[in-house]
């Protein structure tokens, strides 16, 4: 699986919920309320949107998850 850079997503949607397509790159909806974001994505034809709460503060991580 290739790495996905969410740097621009993090800047643009800081503190908001985003609904992504299955490619994990395409934002189809965003907002402060997760349920509304999910419903909006479903209305746009995304069967199973990926919901992600973009942090307000970004941190640096060096290492590996196991």
C-alpha atoms as an extended CHARMM CRD file, in Angstrom:
* protein
*
        66  EXT
         1         1  UNK       CA              0.0000000000        0.0000000000        0.0000000000  PROA      1               0.0000000000
         2         2  UNK       CA              1.3420000000        3.4060000000       -0.9640000000  PROA      2               0.0000000000
         3         3  UNK       CA              1.6630000000        6.1860000000        1.5790000000  PROA      3               0.0000000000
         4         4  UNK       CA             -0.8530000000        9.0120000000        1.3410000000  PROA      4               0.0000000000
         5         5  UNK       CA              0.1880000000       12.5650000000        2.1380000000  PROA      5               0.0000000000
         6         6  UNK       CA             -2.6130000000       14.3640000000        3.9840000000  PROA      6               0.0000000000
         7         7  UNK       CA             -0.6020000000       17.5550000000        4.5880000000  PROA      7               0.0000000000
         8         8  UNK       CA             -2.8170000000       19.7580000000        2.4180000000  PROA      8               0.0000000000
         9         9  UNK       CA             -5.9660000000       18.0730000000        3.7270000000  PROA      9               0.0000000000
        10        10  UNK       CA             -4.8240000000       18.8100000000        7.2810000000  PROA      10              0.0000000000
        11        11  UNK       CA             -4.2310000000       22.4850000000        6.5070000000  PROA      11              0.0000000000
        12        12  UNK       CA             -7.5030000000       23.0220000000        4.6530000000  PROA      12              0.0000000000
        13        13  UNK       CA             -9.8170000000       21.0590000000        6.9850000000  PROA      13              0.0000000000
        14        14  UNK       CA             -8.1670000000       21.6210000000       10.3870000000  PROA      14              0.0000000000
        15        15  UNK       CA            -10.5960000000       20.7680000000       13.1970000000  PROA      15              0.0000000000
        16        16  UNK       CA            -13.3330000000       19.4920000000       10.8710000000  PROA      16              0.0000000000
        17        17  UNK       CA            -14.7740000000       16.1170000000       10.0070000000  PROA      17              0.0000000000
        18        18  UNK       CA            -14.1090000000       15.0100000000        6.4410000000  PROA      18              0.0000000000
        19        19  UNK       CA            -15.7040000000       12.2340000000        4.4170000000  PROA      19              0.0000000000
        20        20  UNK       CA            -13.3380000000       10.5620000000        1.9890000000  PROA      20              0.0000000000
        21        21  UNK       CA            -13.8980000000        8.2210000000       -0.9360000000  PROA      21              0.0000000000
        22        22  UNK       CA            -12.3240000000        4.7700000000       -0.7670000000  PROA      22              0.0000000000
        23        23  UNK       CA             -9.1630000000        6.1250000000       -2.4480000000  PROA      23              0.0000000000
        24        24  UNK       CA             -8.5290000000        7.9310000000        0.8800000000  PROA      24              0.0000000000
        25        25  UNK       CA             -7.6410000000       11.1170000000       -1.0360000000  PROA      25              0.0000000000
        26        26  UNK       CA            -10.8740000000       12.5640000000       -2.3790000000  PROA      26              0.0000000000
        27        27  UNK       CA            -12.8460000000       14.6870000000        0.0900000000  PROA      27              0.0000000000
        28        28  UNK       CA            -16.5690000000       14.5570000000       -0.7080000000  PROA      28              0.0000000000
        29        29  UNK       CA            -17.9060000000       16.4310000000        2.3390000000  PROA      29              0.0000000000
        30        30  UNK       CA            -16.6600000000       18.3220000000        5.3850000000  PROA      30              0.0000000000
        31        31  UNK       CA            -18.0430000000       20.0770000000        8.4310000000  PROA      31              0.0000000000
        32        32  UNK       CA            -18.2350000000       20.2610000000       12.2190000000  PROA      32              0.0000000000
        33        33  UNK       CA            -20.8960000000       17.5460000000       12.6180000000  PROA      33              0.0000000000
        34        34  UNK       CA            -19.8650000000       13.9660000000       11.7590000000  PROA      34              0.0000000000
        35        35  UNK       CA            -23.4210000000       12.7600000000       11.1330000000  PROA      35              0.0000000000
        36        36  UNK       CA            -24.1560000000       15.5960000000        8.7010000000  PROA      36              0.0000000000
        37        37  UNK       CA            -20.8450000000       15.0200000000        6.8880000000  PROA      37              0.0000000000
        38        38  UNK       CA            -21.6160000000       11.3010000000        6.6000000000  PROA      38              0.0000000000
        39        39  UNK       CA            -25.1430000000       11.9570000000        5.3180000000  PROA      39              0.0000000000
        40        40  UNK       CA            -23.8820000000       14.4940000000        2.7690000000  PROA      40              0.0000000000
        41        41  UNK       CA            -21.3240000000       12.0000000000        1.4480000000  PROA      41              0.0000000000
        42        42  UNK       CA            -24.0230000000        9.3170000000        1.1450000000  PROA      42              0.0000000000
        43        43  UNK       CA            -26.2460000000       11.7520000000       -0.7850000000  PROA      43              0.0000000000
        44        44  UNK       CA            -23.3400000000       12.3030000000       -3.1810000000  PROA      44              0.0000000000
        45        45  UNK       CA            -23.2830000000        8.5780000000       -3.9420000000  PROA      45              0.0000000000
        46        46  UNK       CA            -20.4840000000        7.3610000000       -1.6790000000  PROA      46              0.0000000000
        47        47  UNK       CA            -21.7820000000        4.0620000000       -0.2590000000  PROA      47              0.0000000000
        48        48  UNK       CA            -19.3210000000        3.7670000000        2.6220000000  PROA      48              0.0000000000
        49        49  UNK       CA            -17.5350000000        7.0800000000        3.2450000000  PROA      49              0.0000000000
        50        50  UNK       CA            -14.4050000000        7.1290000000        5.3710000000  PROA      50              0.0000000000
        51        51  UNK       CA            -14.8730000000        9.6330000000        8.1980000000  PROA      51              0.0000000000
        52        52  UNK       CA            -11.8360000000       11.3450000000        9.6560000000  PROA      52              0.0000000000
        53        53  UNK       CA            -11.6030000000       14.1100000000       12.2630000000  PROA      53              0.0000000000
        54        54  UNK       CA             -8.7210000000       16.3380000000       11.1970000000  PROA      54              0.0000000000
        55        55  UNK       CA             -6.6870000000       17.3500000000       14.2640000000  PROA      55              0.0000000000
        56        56  UNK       CA             -6.3480000000       21.0270000000       15.1330000000  PROA      56              0.0000000000
        57        57  UNK       CA             -2.6970000000       20.5110000000       16.0330000000  PROA      57              0.0000000000
        58        58  UNK       CA             -0.3660000000       18.4180000000       13.9440000000  PROA      58              0.0000000000
        59        59  UNK       CA              2.4310000000       16.4780000000       15.5340000000  PROA      59              0.0000000000
        60        60  UNK       CA              5.5720000000       14.8540000000       14.2940000000  PROA      60              0.0000000000
        61        61  UNK       CA              5.8980000000       11.0870000000       14.4310000000  PROA      61              0.0000000000
        62        62  UNK       CA              9.1140000000        9.2550000000       13.7020000000  PROA      62              0.0000000000
        63        63  UNK       CA              9.0630000000        5.5030000000       13.8620000000  PROA      63              0.0000000000
        64        64  UNK       CA              6.9160000000        2.5910000000       12.9110000000  PROA      64              0.0000000000
        65        65  UNK       CA              3.6120000000        1.1550000000       14.0870000000  PROA      65              0.0000000000
        66        66  UNK       CA              3.5780000000       -2.5710000000       14.6950000000  PROA      66              0.0000000000
